[in-house]
Amino acid sequence: MRESDKMQILLIHSDYIEYEVKKSTPVAEKIDDNIKTGRMEEALTVFIAVEKNDEQNIEYVAKQTADEIKKVTGQVKTNKVMLYPYAHLSSNLSSPAAAVEVLKKLEELLKEVSFEVKRAPFGWYKSFTIKCKGHPLSELSRTISKGDNKCVTVITEGKEKEEVVSEALKSEAKATSYWHILTPDGELLKPDEFDFTGHGNLEKFVNYEIHKSRAVDRIPPHVELMRRLELADYEPGSDPGNMRFYPKGRLVKSLIETFVLDESAKTGAMEVETPIMYDMNHPTLKKYLDRFPARQYSIEADKKQLFLRFAACFGQFLMNHDMTISYRNLPLKMVELTRYSFRKEQSGELVGLRRLRAFTMPDMHTLCKDMDEAVRQFHEQYNMCINVLSKIGIELSDYEVAIRFTRDFYEENKEFIVELVKTVDKPVLIELWDQRFFYFVLKFEFNYIDAMNKASALSTVQIDVENAERYGIKYIDSTGAEKRPFILHCSPSGAIERCIYGLLEKAHMDSEKGIVPMLPVWLSPTQVRIIPVTDKHMEYAQKVAGELNCRFDIDEREETVGKKIRDAGMEWVPYVVVVGDDEAAGNNITVTVRSESKPKKPVNIKMTVSELNERIAGEMSGYPFKMNPLPVKLSARPRFV
């Protein structure tokens, strides 16, 4: 049975949950004024999505869900339950009537056994605030599944068969993290000792990391934008966390992919390609699986148990094992753009382009002859990552830095760590471990802070001290002796999908500040839109198009000029060219420049086509270019959303 055929619940043990009804939808249940607001403290909040298949067994589904809630409340020691309808956990929802019936039955069953229960109303837009406790059992997802014998079984998310969980993930749950803020002056402070004035995003990031509240409680702004701009969408025919990309989204994704590979090549990285699946019982890979903190997809074929890669490490390390490497070849760099890497992320965390189960990751590995060379390369790649994100359109002010290391490494490399902080010239979050739980002794991440105050890692570099030994990777030094290299893991940008998420979230937050939202010109699917005032201006519009050196289209639809201009604005087209009698007679163009405009105050500039070409060429310098993937005339284009 497919996952989308089962009722989904997300359980959050919360210090408090409160909501307020804002507006009804067409399917809203009738409610009294006294439940238009609600608050519950020290409660288990249960977010619920009732699915189509549940309509056949409402009594059973409600009973089994109640039993599961009882079990979890016993574990977290509370008798308070907030039931919260949450459609975003599923793309295969039941009818509204069935959903309300399940919710009411569930409320009744819990009250019968003396639980204190509140139920948020179904079918209303609501604002809510929740504070997750952050302990290991404070965030759980469950799936309620109907068996063939019409009884109901409960399975933890993704566990029709035993889920593969690495020892590193288990260790991570037990690891004690010591959190600090390190300033550019080298001052190491505990978070409650640091003054966050002027560092609002850092404070949000610290709270997110320490409390580990990963689940998403509402639809992020970028989800509406990715659909409206026809970039990407959910794919209901696949596993959750696997997206479809429309032509515009594929263009944007492809441009970023090409750019990151080009930037990696500038550092001397050689591009390779490796398989997406591996033998789970391969002796070397089996050991590595236990050292990587990720959940895997596992499949069976020809009596073999295989797993889908969650990074390009396996293939590159196996390739390194078979190579003949001299000290003269070091540092040696290889890069692969994985389309795709797979991680079995928990369903409550999956949303839009922020966190996926199938994602595209530029994965670069550097073999270094010793720790000194590894540290030098780490610093170089740290700076490279800052530069790559900036050129993509995500500036240093848009993200916060986390540096994570063992206590031993810090004691031996304090000056180096402080130098990393001085480079970004702002305080960073430090996570310190007394012992090494993973394969690395040092890593950094650049974490984007979005409109929902969630943090998402982009660029990262790690110093790996285990895998050369594990994979039998060696080089010959100047004396002819065999040595083990140190390995750097680097993703210059992080997942490509997450870069798009960051750009969309940034554009949304810009619009909240009164800044006209847009993508960088090099990533804009349409860079110039030409709008002929009437049919008689079409010939001049085509003449202008023929002289442009960029991605352009022509809006020759039977619409008013005003609507065409508004539609171009909704698509964030950076340059809109309107051609009429004056332009045709003067052999020039009138251009609305989006980057210089303000909401409802467009900036229109008279210029020649050559001047527009020159302006766009300056904005495209150093970036890859691809042609428009859609028909030039808007009337010839299908709608994808």
HELIX and SHEET records of a PDB file:
HELIX    1   1 GLU A    3  ASP A    5  5                                   3    
HELIX    2   2 ASP A   33  ILE A   35  5                                   3    
HELIX    3   3 LYS A   52  ASN A   57  5                                   6    
HELIX    4   4 ILE A   58  VAL A   76  1                                  19    
HELIX    5   5 ALA A   87  LEU A   89  5                                   3    
HELIX    6   6 PRO A   96  GLU A  112  1                                  17    
HELIX    7   7 GLU A  167  LYS A  174  1                                   8    
HELIX    8   8 PRO A  191  GLU A  193  5                                   3    
HELIX    9   9 GLY A  200  HIS A  211  1                                  12    
HELIX   10  10 PRO A  221  ARG A  228  1                                   8    
HELIX   11  11 PRO A  247  LYS A  266  1                                  20    
HELIX   12  12 PRO A  283  LEU A  289  1                                   7    
HELIX   13  13 CYS A  313  ASP A  322  1                                  10    
HELIX   14  14 TYR A  327  ASN A  329  5                                   3    
HELIX   15  15 SER A  347  GLU A  349  5                                   3    
HELIX   16  16 MET A  371  ILE A  392  1                                  22    
HELIX   17  17 LEU A  396  ASP A  398  5                                   3    
HELIX   18  18 ARG A  407  GLU A  412  1                                   6    
HELIX   19  19 LYS A  414  VAL A  424  1                                  11    
HELIX   20  20 ASN A  467  TYR A  471  1                                   5    
HELIX   21  21 ILE A  496  GLU A  512  1                                  17    
HELIX   22  22 VAL A  521  LEU A  523  5                                   3    
HELIX   23  23 ASP A  535  HIS A  537  5                                   3    
HELIX   24  24 MET A  538  GLU A  547  1                                  10    
HELIX   25  25 VAL A  561  MET A  570  1                                  10    
HELIX   26  26 ASP A  581  GLY A  586  1                                   6    
HELIX   27  27 ARG A  594  GLU A  596  5                                   3    
HELIX   28  28 VAL A  609  MET A  620  1                                  12    
HELIX   29  29 LEU A  634  ALA A  636  5                                   3    
SHEET    1   A 5 GLU A 116  ARG A 119  0                                        
SHEET    2   A 5 LYS A  80  PRO A  85  1                                        
SHEET    3   A 5 THR A  37  ALA A  49  1                                        
SHEET    4   A 5 MET A   7  SER A  24 -1                                        
SHEET    5   A 5 TRP A 124  CYS A 132 -1                                        
SHEET    1   B 6 GLU A 116  ARG A 119  0                                        
SHEET    2   B 6 LYS A  80  PRO A  85  1                                        
SHEET    3   B 6 THR A  37  ALA A  49  1                                        
SHEET    4   B 6 MET A   7  SER A  24 -1                                        
SHEET    5   B 6 GLU A 139  LYS A 146 -1                                        
SHEET    6   B 6 VAL A 152  THR A 156 -1                                        
SHEET    1   C10 LEU A 188  LEU A 189  0                                        
SHEET    2   C10 TYR A 178  LEU A 182 -1                                        
SHEET    3   C10 VAL A 428  TRP A 433 -1                                        
SHEET    4   C10 TYR A 399  THR A 406  1                                        
SHEET    5   C10 PHE A 440  ILE A 449 -1                                        
SHEET    6   C10 ALA A 455  ASP A 464 -1                                        
SHEET    7   C10 PHE A 486  SER A 491 -1                                        
SHEET    8   C10 ALA A 358  CYS A 368 -1                                        
SHEET    9   C10 LEU A 332  PHE A 342 -1                                        
SHEET   10   C10 MET A 270  GLU A 271  1                                        
SHEET    1   D 2 ALA A 232  TYR A 234  0                                        
SHEET    2   D 2 MET A 243  PHE A 245 -1                                        
SHEET    1   E 3 MET A 277  ASP A 279  0                                        
SHEET    2   E 3 LYS A 304  LEU A 308 -1                                        
SHEET    3   E 3 SER A 298  ALA A 301 -1                                        
SHEET    1   F 2 TYR A 475  ILE A 476  0                                        
SHEET    2   F 2 GLU A 482  LYS A 483 -1                                        
SHEET    1   G 5 PHE A 552  ILE A 554  0                                        
SHEET    2   G 5 VAL A 528  PRO A 532  1                                        
SHEET    3   G 5 TYR A 575  VAL A 579  1                                        
SHEET    4   G 5 ILE A 589  VAL A 593 -1                                        
SHEET    5   G 5 ASN A 604  MET A 607 -1                                        
END                                                                             
